[in-house]
Amino acid sequence: MRHELWFTAVLNKILGVPVAALLTRLGLPPTRPAHPIPNYIAMEILVILVILVGAFILRRRLSVERPGKFQQAMEVVVEFTRDLNSDIIGHGSERYLAIVGTLGVFVLLSNLLGLVPTFETPTASVPVTLGCAVVAFVYYNFQGFREHGPFGYLKHLCGPMLFIAPLMLPIEIFSNFFRLLSLTARLWANMLVGGILEGIFTGLIPIFVPALFMALHVFVSFMQAYVFMILPAVYISFAVAEED
């Protein structure tokens, strides 16, 4: 049994009984009824709370004449996401600014959370990265159906020529589900392996090495968040692209 973090313990004390009851009613009884919320779910909730509090503070302090440092930092994030979407998706990319930016911020904060003492990196758990991948998967396919209509999107997946449709459609369907697996595994593997190596080497050499691995953790965290912004944007561009 993994050690329960203090934040997880607080959540289980407050919400443990109703969560266990809900899971039981859904036919998914928890193995530990008194502690149904695992660490990775608690860490996700913490990241979401941080984002919500940050959004509330930003909204209260928005200023055109005298923007604060936090507002300026968020404007850099928005401009970065806008430019990325524009380069990859092109016309109409503003529509997808919120989803790509939110995924990037959520993944980045989740990646970095493990650097805070007494917390863990939720993206080192498969259910978390799978959840993020499912959000991206459902969203870009929804946008494809929205842009082309149900039959138009299926036609879009069949390729430009009708006679190769029986070959292209299965390939495209497999490719779409492989994207789901790729998004899940890439982020999970990088954060999990990084955390394991950091724990091993800092235990063996407790001087200087922890600082080096913390710097590496920060670099990998930003890189993986960047990748998790690029790939959904690419998939959206494929889904909404007009036929030539």
C-alpha positions in Angstrom: 0.0 0.0 0.0 1.4 3.3 -1.0 2.0 6.0 1.5 -1.0 8.4 1.7 0.0 12.0 1.2 -1.3 14.5 3.7 -3.5 16.3 1.1 -5.0 13.0 0.1 -5.7 12.2 3.8 -7.5 15.5 4.1 -9.7 14.8 1.0 -10.5 11.3 2.2 -11.5 12.6 5.6 -13.8 15.2 4.1 -15.1 13.3 1.0 -14.2 9.7 1.7 -17.6 8.5 2.8 -19.7 10.0 -0.1 -17.1 9.1 -2.7 -17.0 5.4 -1.4 -20.8 5.4 -1.4 -21.0 6.7 -5.0 -18.4 4.2 -6.2 -20.3 1.4 -4.6 -23.5 2.5 -6.2 -21.8 2.5 -9.6 -20.6 -1.1 -9.0 -17.0 0.0 -8.4 -16.5 -0.6 -4.7 -13.2 0.8 -3.5 -10.7 -1.7 -1.9 -10.2 0.8 0.9 -13.6 2.2 1.7 -12.2 4.7 4.3 -9.7 6.0 1.8 -11.2 5.8 -1.7 -9.3 8.7 -3.1 -5.8 7.8 -4.3 -2.8 10.1 -4.3 -2.9 10.8 -8.1 -6.6 11.9 -7.9 -5.8 14.2 -5.0 -2.9 15.7 -6.8 -5.1 16.3 -9.9 -7.7 18.0 -7.7 -5.0 20.2 -6.2 -3.8 21.3 -9.6 -7.3 22.1 -10.7 -7.8 24.2 -7.5 -4.6 26.0 -8.2 -5.8 26.8 -11.7 -9.2 28.0 -10.5 -7.7 30.2 -7.8 -5.2 31.6 -10.2 -8.0 32.4 -12.7 -10.1 34.0 -10.0 -7.1 36.2 -8.9 -6.3 37.1 -12.5 -9.9 38.1 -13.2 -10.0 40.3 -10.1 -6.8 42.1 -10.9 -7.1 42.5 -14.7 -5.9 45.9 -15.7 -5.2 47.5 -19.1 -3.2 50.5 -17.7 -1.2 48.7 -15.0 -1.0 45.0 -15.6 0.6 43.1 -12.8 3.4 40.5 -13.1 0.9 37.6 -12.9 -1.2 39.1 -15.7 1.9 39.7 -17.8 3.0 36.1 -17.4 -0.5 34.8 -18.4 -0.5 37.1 -21.4 2.8 35.5 -22.5 1.2 32.1 -22.1 -1.9 33.2 -24.2 0.3 34.7 -26.9 2.5 31.6 -27.0 -0.6 29.4 -27.4 -2.1 31.7 -30.0 1.0 31.7 -32.1 1.4 27.9 -31.8 -2.2 27.4 -32.9 -1.9 29.8 -35.7 1.2 28.1 -37.1 -0.2 24.6 -36.8 -4.0 25.0 -37.4 -4.1 28.2 -39.4 -7.4 29.9 -40.1 -9.9 29.8 -37.3 -7.3 28.7 -34.7 -8.6 31.2 -32.1 -11.5 28.8 -31.5 -9.1 26.2 -30.1 -7.0 28.5 -27.9 -8.8 27.6 -24.6 -8.5 23.8 -25.0 -4.8 23.8 -26.1 -3.8 26.3 -23.5 -5.7 24.6 -20.7 -4.1 21.2 -21.5 -0.7 22.8 -21.5 -1.1 24.6 -18.2 -2.7 21.6 -16.5 0.0 19.2 -17.7 2.8 21.6 -16.8 1.6 22.2 -13.2 1.0 18.5 -12.8 4.5 17.7 -14.0 6.1 20.3 -11.6 4.0 19.4 -8.6 6.4 16.6 -7.7 9.1 19.1 -7.0 7.1 20.5 -4.0 7.9 18.6 -0.8 5.1 16.3 0.4 3.4 16.2 -3.0 3.7 13.9 -6.0 3.6 14.2 -9.8 0.2 13.0 -10.9 1.3 12.7 -14.5 3.5 9.8 -13.4 0.3 7.7 -13.1 -1.4 6.2 -16.2 -5.0 7.2 -15.3 -4.0 10.9 -15.2 -2.3 10.9 -18.6 -5.0 8.7 -20.1 -7.6 11.2 -18.9 -5.7 14.1 -20.5 -5.4 12.0 -23.7 -9.1 11.2 -23.7 -10.0 14.9 -23.4 -7.8 15.7 -26.4 -9.1 12.6 -28.4 -12.8 13.4 -27.8 -12.3 17.1 -28.5 -10.5 16.9 -31.8 -12.9 14.2 -33.1 -15.9 16.3 -32.0 -14.4 19.3 -33.8 -14.0 17.1 -36.9 -17.7 16.1 -36.8 -18.7 19.7 -36.1 -16.7 21.0 -39.0 -17.7 18.4 -41.6 -20.8 16.8 -40.3 -21.0 13.0 -39.4 -20.9 11.8 -43.0 -18.4 14.4 -44.1 -16.0 13.5 -41.3 -16.3 9.8 -42.2 -15.6 10.7 -45.8 -12.7 12.8 -44.6 -11.3 9.7 -42.9 -11.7 7.7 -46.1 -9.1 9.6 -48.0 -9.4 11.7 -51.2 -10.3 8.8 -53.6 -13.3 6.5 -53.1 -11.7 3.3 -54.4 -9.1 3.4 -51.6 -11.7 4.1 -48.9 -11.9 0.4 -47.7 -8.2 0.6 -47.0 -7.9 4.1 -45.7 -10.9 4.0 -43.2 -9.5 1.2 -41.0 -6.0 2.7 -41.1 -7.4 6.1 -40.1 -9.5 4.6 -37.2 -6.4 2.7 -36.0 -4.3 5.8 -36.3 -6.8 7.8 -34.2 -6.7 5.3 -31.4 -3.0 5.0 -31.6 -2.8 8.7 -31.0 -4.7 8.1 -27.8 -2.2 5.5 -26.7 0.7 7.7 -27.8 -0.4 10.7 -25.9 -1.0 8.6 -22.8 2.3 6.6 -22.8 4.7 9.4 -23.8 3.8 11.7 -20.9 3.4 8.9 -18.4 6.7 7.2 -19.3 8.8 10.4 -19.2 7.5 11.6 -15.9 7.6 8.1 -14.2 11.1 7.3 -15.4 12.3 10.7 -14.5 10.9 10.4 -11.0 12.4 6.9 -10.5 15.8 8.0 -11.6 15.7 11.1 -9.4 14.8 9.0 -6.4 17.6 6.4 -7.1 20.5 8.8 -7.7 19.6 11.3 -5.1 19.5 8.5 -2.6 22.9 7.3 -3.7 24.5 10.7 -4.0 22.7 13.3 -1.8 25.0 16.2 -2.6 24.7 18.2 -5.8 22.9 15.4 -7.6 19.4 16.3 -6.3 19.8 19.9 -7.7 20.8 18.5 -11.1 17.8 16.1 -11.2 15.5 18.9 -10.1 16.7 21.0 -13.0 16.2 18.1 -15.4 12.7 17.5 -13.9 11.8 21.2 -14.7 13.2 20.9 -18.3 11.3 17.6 -18.9 8.1 19.1 -17.4 8.1 22.1 -19.8 9.1 19.9 -22.7 6.3 17.4 -22.1 3.7 20.2 -21.6 4.9 21.7 -24.9 4.5 18.4 -26.7 1.0 17.9 -25.1 0.1 21.3 -26.7 1.6 20.6 -30.1 0.1 17.1 -30.7 -3.6 18.0 -29.9 -3.2 21.1 -32.1 -1.9 18.9 -34.9 -4.7 16.5 -34.5 -7.2 19.3 -34.5 -5.7 20.6 -37.8 -6.1 17.2 -39.4 -9.7 16.9 -38.1 -10.9 20.2 -39.4 -8.8 20.5 -42.6 -10.8 21.1 -45.8 -10.6 18.6 -48.6 -8.4 19.7 -51.5 
